[in-house]
Every structure is written in structure tokens, then in C-alpha cells.
Amino acid sequence: MADSTDKKAGPQITWGGRFSEPTDAFVARLNASVGFDQRLYAQDIAGSQAHARMLAAQGVISAEDAAAITAGLEAVKADIDAGDFDWSVALEDVHMNVEHRLTARIGAAGGRLHTARSRNDQVATDLRLWVLDFIDAQVLPRLDALQGVLIQAAEEHGQAILPGYTHLQRAQPVLLAHHLLAYVEMLDRDRGRFADCRRRAAESPLGCAALAGTPFPIDRAATAKALGFDRPAANSLDAVGDRDFAVEFASAASLCMVHLSRLSEELVVWSSQEFGFIELGDAFATGSSIMPQKKNPDIPELVRGKTGRVFGDLVALLTVLKGLPLAYNKDLQEDKEALFDAADTVRDSLEAMIRLLPATTWRADRMRAACDAGFVTATDVADYLANKGVPFREAHHVVGRLVGWCIAEQRPLTALTLAEFQRFHSAFAEDILRAVTVEASVAARTSQGGTAPLRVAEALAAAKARLAARHG
């Protein structure tokens, strides 16, 4: 319900000719999007300048008007850049605010800018341009930077051996480099998804007008090229009502946040006293208001927590779109806040990891000690028997009984004698004493993609080459 103090808003100068009453003030506030879509101003101005130049080239407006419009828009942009711009809720959105300031600055020529377009194709164009710009300037460089940080850590500390886990139980030993490079692979897939989103977003809606196109002799290919799109959108109805690119961005951001959240979870666990595999830099942790000894992993916890809000942004976008008839509907105003929030959150989360990881101390001694306490080479013992001709299922059972005995006797596998091994199977020979070590286990995993030092060195070189290739 509207507040009882609401007054009537002034007449809408852009579309008010049809109406006999001014817009209710509450409705005006509810209807306005300028509070959040003003961040599209640079894209809006670029689109308008390209549109004006095209209109002049096609003889729709004069060259003089086009020159006045493009120069006037440049001055408006300078005002906004300098913070010298009063955004008006009465003018609803970024488009009308910019056009109103332009017309106030250059006069009647400003009123010709909106020829052969609508706010429907205008906002669709702005939003696509914003997504393209954000992917290029904010997301892809940070994905590359985070990969670089992980690769550097793998090079500097990667020979450390730690337990690999399944079900959060110690499973088999792996090189730290192998573990870190797993995240490099995840980020490669993230990069591919954002690039794929970018490819489909690079279609220009400009010139589709409200929904049906325009009778003016415009050149949509020219404006698409001028704005850096790959092509004009093929169908005017689809172009003004489509927000698939926003959903795809939020989807790619959600999966990226999943990967950052998984990394965050490991950092939180590894920094605990129970693990002690890492220590976070003091600049990236906080203390307790009551417990003086505490060092809390707040940054990875925040990244882990922020993952949920990006999921929410994706669901919000899908829900807005799910029941909309063609073409434009006011519901689409709800696309921007979810898109902007997902974008800002994934950018900041990537940046947090880029800064956090180089300030992390990797405790190779604690990692190695954990390998000695969890029977992480038991699979190697089973593989040893299988190589001696024992069926693997039988070998698995033998080693299971062996581990059970070791637990009861509080003996690690590496402390057993040959005679003790042979109590469980006659196929054990002297070489089992070498095969059961953590180093031997790691070295033995030579299959493609495995954790053997040779394979990890190959994977590290390949990751570095991919990253270098993207940067010339």
C-alpha cells in the first residue's frame, strides 16, 4: 500500500502524451530503475552514438544533427564520469536520464536520437554490451590471474605430498601440485563457459525497435560492427525479449562459484589445527572478539557463503523469464539487479582468491605426516599383489585384513617386516618394503593425468603454456 504521504509525481515528459493524469508518486518509484541501471550509462551512450552516426549515414537525420548528438553525448558522459549528474527517478531509467540531459544541452537535435529505436532494443543492447565488457575486463583476466597464482604455488610447493581424500577420509597420496592443478582445470572450464556465453551474447538488438523492426532505412549491420558485436540479432521479437545471455552469465558464474567454494572449503579445513596443512596470511584472516587465540578463515568462508547468493541470482533470472510472452514485458526490469549482483560477487570472489593464495603458507611437513598416519598406500599393496598374479578382488580382501591387523596392533604399513606381510599372503616378497612407501606410491601413478612427478610436470607445463598462449 502506498504511503499516505505520497504526492502525485510530475508529468512524464517522454511518454506522457497519451495520459490525462500524472503518475502516482509511489508508482513512479516502483516503476523506476535508474537506481540500479545507471551503471549502464557508458554502454547506453556508446549505443546512442553508434545509432546517431548510422542514422546520418542512412540519410535519416542530418550530419549536423548526428555531430551535435555524438558530441553532446560525450559531454554527458564526461559529466557522469565526474559525478556531476543528477539522476532523476521521474525520468525512470538511465536511457531517459541521458536523453533528457542531452536534449537540454543541444536542443531539438537531441529529440531526433530516438528515431528508429525503442527503449526495448536500447536496453537489450546496453545490457548485452555490459555483459561483454564485464566478461572481457573483469572475469576472464581474473580467471587467468587465479590460474597463474595456482600454477605458481604448484611450482614453488608442488613437490609436497599430502593425502588425497575421498569422503573426507585419507585415501591415496598425491603431490600438492597435482591437487592445485585440479583447480586450474576447473577454472579452464569456467573460462570456456564465460567465453561461450560471450559468443552468444555478441548479437546486436539495436534497430529492432519495440518488437517489430522499423520502417526507416537503417543499417543494423553497421551499428553492430561499430559496437563490437559479431552480428545483428536475427529476429526482432526475440531480440528485445531475450535474456538468455543474462541467464548464461549467471549460470557460468554459479559454476565458477562452486569451484571457488570447494577451494574455500579446503582452505578452511586445511587451516584448522586438526589439519594444519596451511596457515593463512594475517592480512586475510580475522580474530575473535572474545577468544584472543583465534585466527579465523573469514575470507574463504565468505567466498563459500557468497556462492549461495549467486545461485539465488540465477534462480531469480530463470523465474522472471519462465512465463513471459513475447516480446518485452516490464518484468524484464528485474533482470539487472540479479545480473549485476552475480557479476559483482563472482568478480570479488575471484579477486579474494587471487590475493589470498600468495599469502598462504603451505606446511609440507604436516601434509607428509598425515600421509604416514592413514594407510594411504594400502591400494599400492593390493596393486602389488595384483601384479604378482593375485586376482585384484582377492588382493583387496587380503589387504583389508592386513590393515585391520595393523590398526589393532597400532602399526603403520611402512613398519612391517617381510615376514609380517607374508603372514597374509605368500606372494609378498622383499620388494614390498619399497613399494609400500608414500614416495613409491606417488611415483607409481604414471597413467595419463596421474600424480606421478613426471605426469604432474607435464600437466604443469601444459597449464603454463595455455596461460601464456592467451597472453601472447
C-alpha positions in Angstrom: 0.0 0.0 0.0 1.2 3.5 -0.8 2.4 5.7 2.0 -0.3 8.2 2.9 2.1 11.0 2.4 2.7 10.2 -1.3 2.1 13.1 -3.6 1.4 13.0 -7.3 4.5 12.9 -9.5 5.0 15.4 -12.3 4.1 14.5 -15.9 6.3 12.1 -17.7 7.9 14.1 -20.5 8.9 11.1 -22.6 5.7 9.2 -23.0 3.0 11.3 -21.1 1.1 12.5 -24.2 -1.3 9.6 -24.0 -2.2 10.2 -20.3 -4.6 12.6 -18.7 -3.3 12.1 -15.1 0.2 12.4 -13.8 1.8 9.2 -12.5 1.3 8.4 -8.8 4.4 9.1 -6.8 4.5 5.6 -5.4 4.1 4.0 -8.8 6.8 6.3 -10.2 9.2 5.0 -7.5 8.2 1.4 -8.1 8.5 1.8 -11.9 11.9 3.5 -11.8 15.1 1.5 -12.5 17.5 4.4 -12.6 18.8 3.5 -9.1 20.5 0.4 -10.5 20.5 0.7 -14.3 22.5 3.9 -14.2 25.6 1.7 -14.3 24.8 1.0 -17.9 25.4 4.7 -18.8 28.7 4.1 -20.8 27.1 1.3 -22.9 23.9 3.4 -23.4 25.9 6.4 -24.6 28.1 4.2 -26.9 24.9 2.7 -28.4 23.3 6.0 -28.9 26.4 7.4 -30.6 26.6 4.5 -33.0 22.9 4.8 -33.7 23.1 8.5 -34.5 26.1 8.0 -36.8 24.2 5.3 -38.6 21.0 7.4 -39.0 23.1 10.2 -40.6 24.9 7.7 -42.9 21.5 6.4 -44.0 20.1 10.0 -44.5 17.5 9.7 -41.7 18.9 12.6 -39.8 21.4 15.3 -40.9 25.1 15.0 -40.5 25.0 18.2 -38.4 22.4 16.7 -36.0 24.5 13.5 -35.7 27.6 15.5 -34.9 25.7 17.5 -32.3 24.3 14.3 -30.8 27.6 12.4 -30.6 29.4 15.4 -29.1 26.6 16.2 -26.7 26.6 12.6 -25.5 30.3 12.7 -25.0 29.8 15.7 -22.8 27.0 13.9 -20.9 29.4 11.0 -20.3 32.0 13.4 -19.0 29.5 14.8 -16.6 28.6 11.4 -15.3 32.2 10.3 -15.1 32.9 13.4 -13.0 29.9 12.8 -10.7 28.3 16.0 -12.0 24.9 14.4 -12.9 21.7 14.4 -11.0 19.8 11.1 -11.7 16.0 11.7 -11.7 13.5 9.0 -10.6 10.9 10.9 -12.6 12.8 10.0 -15.8 12.6 6.3 -14.8 15.8 4.9 -16.2 19.3 5.5 -17.5 18.1 6.0 -21.1 15.7 8.8 -20.4 18.0 10.5 -18.0 20.8 10.6 -20.6 18.5 11.7 -23.4 16.9 14.4 -21.2 20.4 15.8 -20.3 21.4 15.6 -24.0 18.3 17.5 -25.2 18.8 20.1 -22.5 22.3 20.6 -23.8 21.9 20.5 -27.6 18.2 21.3 -28.1 16.0 19.9 -30.8 18.7 17.7 -32.3 18.6 15.6 -29.1 14.9 14.7 -29.8 15.9 13.1 -33.1 18.1 10.5 -31.5 15.3 8.1 -30.7 14.3 7.8 -34.3 14.1 4.2 -35.4 14.6 2.7 -32.0 12.8 1.9 -28.7 13.8 1.6 -25.2 13.2 -2.1 -25.7 16.0 -2.6 -28.2 18.0 0.1 -26.4 18.1 -1.7 -23.0 18.7 -5.1 -24.6 21.7 -3.6 -26.5 23.0 -1.9 -23.4 22.8 -5.0 -21.3 24.5 -7.2 -23.8 27.3 -4.7 -24.2 27.6 -4.5 -20.4 27.9 -8.3 -20.2 30.5 -8.4 -23.0 32.5 -5.7 -21.3 32.3 -7.3 -17.9 33.4 -10.7 -19.2 36.3 -9.2 -21.1 37.5 -6.7 -18.5 36.5 -8.3 -15.1 36.0 -12.0 -15.4 38.5 -13.5 -17.9 41.5 -11.6 -16.6 40.8 -12.7 -13.1 40.3 -16.3 -14.1 43.7 -16.1 -15.8 45.2 -14.5 -12.8 43.9 -17.1 -10.4 45.2 -19.8 -12.6 48.5 -18.1 -12.6 48.5 -18.0 -8.7 47.7 -21.7 -8.5 50.4 -22.6 -11.1 52.9 -20.5 -9.1 52.0 -22.3 -5.9 52.3 -25.7 -7.7 55.7 -24.8 -8.9 57.0 -23.5 -5.6 55.4 -26.0 -3.2 54.2 -28.7 -5.5 56.6 -31.5 -4.6 55.0 -31.7 -1.1 53.0 -34.8 -0.7 49.6 -34.8 1.1 46.8 -37.3 1.4 44.2 -37.3 -1.3 40.8 -37.7 0.1 37.5 -39.4 -0.7 34.6 -39.0 1.7 37.0 -36.7 3.6 38.9 -39.9 4.5 42.6 -40.3 3.7 42.7 -42.3 0.5 46.0 -42.1 -1.5 49.0 -39.8 -1.5 49.2 -37.1 -4.2 51.5 -34.3 -5.0 50.3 -30.9 -3.8 50.9 -29.7 -7.3 48.5 -32.3 -8.6 45.9 -31.1 -6.2 46.3 -27.4 -7.1 46.3 -28.2 -10.8 42.8 -29.8 -10.4 41.5 -26.3 -9.7 43.4 -25.0 -12.8 41.4 -27.4 -14.8 38.1 -26.3 -13.2 38.9 -22.7 -14.0 39.7 -23.6 -17.6 36.1 -25.0 -17.9 34.8 -21.8 -16.3 36.7 -19.7 -18.8 35.2 -21.8 -21.6 31.7 -21.3 -20.3 32.1 -17.5 -20.0 33.6 -17.4 -23.5 30.7 -19.4 -24.8 28.3 -17.0 -23.1 30.1 -14.2 -24.6 29.8 -15.7 -28.1 26.1 -15.9 -27.9 25.7 -12.5 -26.2 27.5 -10.8 -29.1 24.4 -10.2 -31.2 23.1 -6.7 -31.5 19.4 -6.0 -30.9 19.8 -2.3 -31.9 17.3 -1.3 -34.6 14.7 -4.0 -33.7 12.8 -1.1 -32.1 9.9 -2.0 -29.8 9.3 -5.5 -31.2 8.6 -5.4 -35.0 11.5 -3.5 -36.5 11.3 -0.1 -38.1 10.2 1.4 -41.4 13.3 3.7 -41.5 16.1 2.6 -43.8 18.5 1.7 -41.1 21.7 -0.4 -41.3 21.8 -2.8 -38.4 25.0 -4.4 -39.5 26.8 -1.1 -39.3 25.7 -0.4 -35.7 26.5 -4.0 -34.8 30.0 -3.6 -36.1 30.5 -0.2 -34.6 29.6 -1.5 -31.2 31.8 -4.6 -31.4 29.0 -7.2 -31.8 29.6 -10.1 -34.1 26.3 -9.8 -35.9 22.8 -8.3 -35.7 20.2 -10.4 -33.9 18.1 -12.3 -36.5 14.5 -11.8 -35.1 13.2 -8.5 -33.7 10.7 -10.2 -31.3 13.4 -12.5 -29.9 16.0 -9.7 -29.7 14.0 -7.4 -27.4 12.6 -10.1 -25.2 15.7 -12.4 -24.9 17.7 -12.5 -21.7 19.3 -15.9 -22.3 22.7 -14.3 -22.2 22.0 -13.0 -18.7 21.0 -16.5 -17.5 24.0 -18.0 -19.2 26.3 -15.5 -17.4 24.7 -16.2 -14.1 24.9 -20.0 -14.8 28.6 -19.7 -15.6 29.1 -17.5 -12.5 27.3 -20.1 -10.4 29.6 -22.9 -11.6 32.6 -20.8 -11.1 31.5 -20.0 -7.6 31.0 -23.8 -6.9 34.7 -24.2 -7.8 35.8 -21.3 -5.6 33.6 -22.6 -2.8 35.2 -26.0 -3.0 38.6 -24.4 -2.9 37.4 -22.3 0.0 36.2 -25.3 1.9 39.6 -27.0 1.6 41.4 -23.9 2.8 39.1 -23.6 5.8 39.7 -27.3 6.7 43.4 -27.2 5.9 43.9 -24.1 8.1 42.3 -25.8 11.1 44.5 -27.0 13.9 43.3 -30.6 13.2 44.9 -30.5 9.7 47.4 -27.7 9.9 48.3 -28.1 6.2 48.3 -24.3 5.7 48.4 -21.0 7.5 46.5 -18.1 6.1 48.3 -14.7 6.0 47.4 -12.4 8.8 46.0 -9.9 6.3 43.5 -12.4 5.1 42.2 -13.7 8.5 40.4 -12.1 11.4 40.3 -12.7 15.2 37.7 -13.3 17.7 36.0 -10.6 19.9 36.2 -12.8 22.9 38.9 -15.6 22.3 42.3 -14.0 21.9 44.0 -17.1 20.4 41.6 -17.3 17.4 42.6 -16.9 13.8 39.5 -17.2 11.7 39.5 -18.0 7.9 36.9 -15.4 7.2 37.8 -14.8 3.6 37.4 -18.3 2.3 34.3 -18.6 4.5 32.8 -15.5 2.9 33.5 -16.8 -0.6 31.9 -20.1 0.3 28.9 -18.2 1.7 28.5 -15.9 -1.2 28.1 -18.8 -3.6 24.5 -19.1 -2.4 23.6 -15.6 -3.4 24.9 -16.2 -7.0 22.7 -19.4 -7.1 19.8 -17.2 -6.0 20.5 -14.7 -8.7 20.4 -17.5 -11.3 17.1 -18.8 -10.0 15.7 -15.2 -9.9 16.5 -14.7 -13.6 15.1 -18.0 -14.6 11.9 -17.3 -12.6 11.5 -13.9 -14.2 11.7 -15.4 -17.7 9.7 -18.6 -17.3 6.2 -17.3 -18.0 6.8 -14.2 -20.2 5.0 -13.9 -23.5 6.8 -12.2 -26.4 8.2 -9.6 -26.6 9.2 -7.0 -24.0 7.5 -7.0 -20.6 8.2 -4.8 -17.6 9.2 -8.0 -15.7 12.4 -7.8 -17.5 13.4 -4.8 -15.4 14.1 -7.4 -12.7 16.9 -8.9 -14.7 19.5 -6.2 -13.9 19.9 -6.4 -10.1 20.3 -10.2 -10.2 22.7 -10.0 -13.1 24.8 -7.2 -11.5 24.9 -8.9 -8.2 26.1 -12.2 -9.7 28.7 -10.4 -11.7 30.0 -8.3 -8.8 30.1 -11.3 -6.5 32.0 -13.6 -8.8 34.4 -10.8 -9.6 35.1 -10.1 -5.9 35.4 -13.8 -5.1 37.9 -14.4 -7.8 39.9 -11.3 -6.6 39.8 -12.6 -3.0 41.4 -15.9 -4.0 44.0 -14.1 -6.2 45.1 -12.1 -3.2 44.7 -14.9 -0.5 46.7 -17.8 -2.1 50.0 -16.0 -2.4 49.8 -15.0 1.3 49.2 -18.6 2.3 52.0 -20.7 4.0 52.0 -24.3 2.8 53.0 -26.8 5.6 54.6 -29.6 3.7 55.7 -31.3 6.9 52.2 -31.5 8.2 50.9 -32.8 4.9 53.6 -35.5 4.8 53.0 -36.5 8.4 49.3 -37.0 7.6 50.3 -39.5 4.9 52.1 -41.6 7.4 49.1 -42.0 9.7 46.3 -43.2 7.4 47.3 -46.3 5.5 47.3 -44.2 2.3 49.4 -46.8 0.5 47.0 -49.7 1.1 45.9 -49.6 -2.6 49.6 -50.0 -3.6 49.8 -53.2 -1.6 46.7 -54.5 -3.4 48.2 -53.4 -6.7 51.5 -55.2 -5.8 49.6 -58.5 -5.3 47.7 -58.0 -8.5 51.0 -57.5 -10.3 52.1 -60.8 -8.8 49.1 -62.6 -10.4 46.7 -62.4 -7.5 43.2 -61.5 -8.7 42.5 -57.9 -7.6 39.4 -58.8 -5.6 41.3 -61.4 -3.7 44.2 -58.9 -3.2 41.7 -56.3 -1.9 40.4 -58.7 0.7 43.9 -59.7 1.8 45.0 -56.1 2.2 41.8 -55.3 4.1 42.6 -58.0 6.6 46.2 -56.7 6.8 45.1 -53.1 7.5 42.7 -54.4 10.2 45.5 -56.2 11.9 47.7 -53.1 11.6 45.0 -51.0 13.3 44.7 -53.5 16.1 48.5 -53.6 16.6 48.9 -49.9 16.0 51.5 -50.5 13.3 51.9 -48.5 10.1 52.4 -50.4 6.8 55.8 -49.0 6.4 56.9 -50.5 9.8 56.0 -54.1 8.8 58.6 -56.8 8.2 58.5 -59.1 5.2 57.6 -62.0 7.5 54.6 -60.0 8.7 53.5 -59.3 5.2 53.8 -62.9 4.3 51.5 -63.9 7.2 48.7 -62.6 5.0 49.9 -63.9 1.5 52.8 -65.8 0.2 53.1 -63.6 -2.9 54.7 -60.9 -0.8 58.5 -60.6 -1.5 61.3 -58.3 -0.4 60.3 -55.6 -2.9 57.1 -54.9 -1.0 59.1 -53.0 1.6 60.0 -50.4 -1.1 56.6 -50.4 -2.8 54.7 -49.5 0.3 56.3 -46.1 0.9 54.5 -42.9 0.2 57.1 -41.7 -2.3 56.9 -45.0 -4.2 53.1 -44.8 -4.3 53.2 -41.3 -5.8 55.9 -42.2 -8.3 53.9 -45.3 -9.5 50.9 -43.3 -10.6 52.2 -42.8 -14.1 48.9 -43.1 -16.0 47.9 -40.1 -18.0 46.5 -37.5 -15.6 48.1 -39.2 -12.7 50.0 -37.8 -9.7 53.5 -39.2 -10.6 56.0 -36.4 -10.7 56.7 -36.9 -14.4 52.9 -36.6 -15.2 52.5 -33.6 -12.9 55.5 -31.9 -14.6 53.8 -32.4 -17.9 50.5 -31.1 -16.7 52.2 -28.1 -15.1 54.0 -27.3 -18.4 50.8 -27.6 -20.3 48.9 -25.3 -18.0 51.6 -22.7 -18.2 51.6 -23.0 -22.0 47.8 -22.5 -22.2 48.0 -19.4 -19.9 50.9 -18.0 -21.9 49.2 -18.5 -25.2 46.3 -16.4 -24.1 48.6 -13.5 -23.3 50.8 -13.6 -26.4 
